[in-house]
Amino acid sequence: MTPPDPPGKTALMVSAEVVKYLTALGTGAIVFSVGLLSDKLFLPTPAKWFLFISWFVLAVSVLAGLIAGMRIPIQLSEENYNLEDKFLKYPGLIEQIAFFLGIVFLGIALTFILAEHGRDHSSNKTDTQQVKPSPTQPRQPTK
């Protein structure tokens, strides 16, 4: 019968999963937001700035996640299950905080884009309300 893993090892393995998931989500958010730069979508200036800031912060999150993720196998090989290890703790904190801020900035940029898009549709709606009669339809008699 094999002895159970120490609780610190289990905690370290769970932290490795959190680092992996946040790194994947940060990368996915960057890829998603790059798709917003199509020619079909107008980006107002504030949205561009928030989009670029979110890219920078999300990139910091991904890099910090990679650094934290590289530390975990080293700790496992040394049987050092200390979650307060400075080479794991601080990159992990930076990853989490930067991910949160990056998603907030991305949300603000999307709000600007949607507000501008809604403004365009509302101005188009007033233009289309004044429909001209079709040349193939007979004119209605006026009273």
C-alpha positions as CSV (number, residue, x, y, z in Angstrom):
1,M,0.0,0.0,0.0
2,T,1.4,3.3,-1.0
3,P,1.4,6.2,1.4
4,P,-0.9,9.1,0.5
5,D,0.6,12.2,-0.9
6,P,1.5,15.0,1.5
7,P,-1.1,17.8,1.7
8,G,1.4,20.3,0.4
9,K,2.0,18.3,-2.7
10,T,-1.7,18.1,-3.5
11,A,-2.0,21.9,-2.9
12,L,1.0,22.5,-5.2
13,M,-0.6,20.4,-8.0
14,V,-3.9,22.3,-7.6
15,S,-2.0,25.6,-7.9
16,A,-0.4,24.2,-11.1
17,E,-3.9,23.7,-12.5
18,V,-4.9,27.2,-11.6
19,V,-1.8,28.6,-13.3
20,K,-2.5,26.6,-16.4
21,Y,-6.1,27.7,-16.6
22,L,-5.4,31.4,-16.1
23,T,-2.6,31.3,-18.7
24,A,-5.0,29.6,-21.2
25,L,-7.8,32.1,-20.4
26,G,-5.5,35.1,-20.7
27,T,-4.2,33.8,-24.1
28,G,-7.7,33.2,-25.3
29,A,-8.7,36.7,-24.3
30,I,-5.9,38.2,-26.3
31,V,-6.8,36.1,-29.3
32,F,-10.5,37.0,-29.0
33,S,-9.7,40.7,-28.8
34,V,-7.4,40.6,-31.8
35,G,-10.4,39.5,-33.7
36,L,-12.0,42.8,-33.0
37,L,-9.6,44.5,-35.3
38,S,-11.4,43.7,-38.5
39,D,-12.2,46.2,-41.2
40,K,-15.9,45.8,-40.6
41,L,-15.9,47.1,-37.1
42,F,-15.2,50.7,-36.2
43,L,-13.2,51.2,-33.0
44,P,-13.6,54.5,-31.3
45,T,-10.4,56.0,-29.9
46,P,-11.1,55.2,-26.2
47,A,-11.8,51.6,-27.2
48,K,-8.5,51.3,-29.0
49,W,-6.6,52.6,-25.9
50,F,-8.4,50.2,-23.5
51,L,-7.9,47.4,-26.0
52,F,-4.2,48.0,-26.2
53,I,-3.9,48.4,-22.4
54,S,-5.8,45.1,-21.9
55,W,-3.4,43.4,-24.4
56,F,-0.4,44.6,-22.4
57,V,-1.9,43.6,-19.0
58,L,-3.0,40.2,-20.3
59,A,0.4,39.6,-21.8
60,V,2.0,40.4,-18.4
61,S,-0.5,37.9,-16.9
62,V,0.5,35.2,-19.4
63,L,4.2,35.7,-18.9
64,A,3.8,35.7,-15.1
65,G,1.9,32.5,-15.4
66,L,4.6,30.9,-17.5
67,I,7.2,31.9,-14.9
68,A,5.0,30.5,-12.1
69,G,4.4,27.3,-14.1
70,M,8.1,26.8,-14.7
71,R,8.7,26.9,-10.9
72,I,6.3,24.1,-10.0
73,P,8.2,21.1,-11.6
74,I,11.3,22.3,-9.9
75,Q,9.6,22.4,-6.5
76,L,8.1,18.9,-7.1
77,S,11.5,17.5,-8.0
78,E,13.1,19.0,-4.9
79,E,10.0,17.8,-2.8
80,N,9.6,21.4,-1.8
81,Y,5.8,21.8,-1.4
82,N,6.0,25.4,0.0
83,L,3.2,27.5,-1.6
84,E,4.9,30.6,-0.2
85,D,8.0,30.1,-2.3
86,K,8.9,33.5,-3.6
87,F,9.5,32.2,-7.2
88,L,5.9,30.8,-7.2
89,K,4.0,33.2,-5.0
90,Y,4.8,36.5,-6.6
91,P,4.5,35.5,-10.3
92,G,1.2,33.7,-9.3
93,L,-0.1,36.9,-7.7
94,I,1.0,39.0,-10.6
95,E,-0.8,36.6,-13.0
96,Q,-4.0,36.7,-11.1
97,I,-4.1,40.5,-10.6
98,A,-3.0,41.2,-14.2
99,F,-5.6,38.7,-15.6
100,F,-8.4,40.4,-13.6
101,L,-7.3,43.9,-14.7
102,G,-6.9,42.8,-18.3
103,I,-10.5,41.4,-18.4
104,V,-11.8,44.6,-16.9
105,F,-10.0,46.8,-19.5
106,L,-11.2,44.5,-22.2
107,G,-14.8,44.8,-20.9
108,I,-14.5,48.6,-20.9
109,A,-13.2,48.5,-24.5
110,L,-16.1,46.3,-25.5
111,T,-18.5,48.7,-23.8
112,F,-17.2,51.6,-25.9
113,I,-17.5,49.5,-29.1
114,L,-21.0,48.4,-28.3
115,A,-22.0,52.0,-27.4
116,E,-20.7,53.2,-30.7
117,H,-22.3,50.4,-32.6
118,G,-25.6,51.1,-30.9
119,R,-25.3,54.8,-31.8
120,D,-24.8,53.9,-35.4
121,H,-27.8,51.7,-35.5
122,S,-30.1,54.2,-33.8
123,S,-29.0,56.9,-36.4
124,N,-29.7,54.4,-39.2
125,K,-33.1,53.6,-37.8
126,T,-34.3,57.2,-38.0
127,D,-33.0,57.4,-41.6
128,T,-34.9,54.3,-42.6
129,Q,-38.2,55.4,-41.1
130,Q,-38.6,57.9,-44.0
131,V,-39.2,55.2,-46.6
132,K,-39.7,56.4,-50.2
133,P,-42.4,54.6,-52.2
134,S,-41.2,52.0,-54.6
135,P,-41.6,52.9,-58.3
136,T,-43.4,49.6,-58.9
137,Q,-46.1,50.4,-56.3
138,P,-49.0,52.6,-57.2
139,R,-49.2,55.9,-55.4
140,Q,-51.8,56.3,-52.7
141,P,-54.3,59.0,-53.3
142,T,-54.1,62.0,-51.0
143,K,-57.2,63.2,-49.3
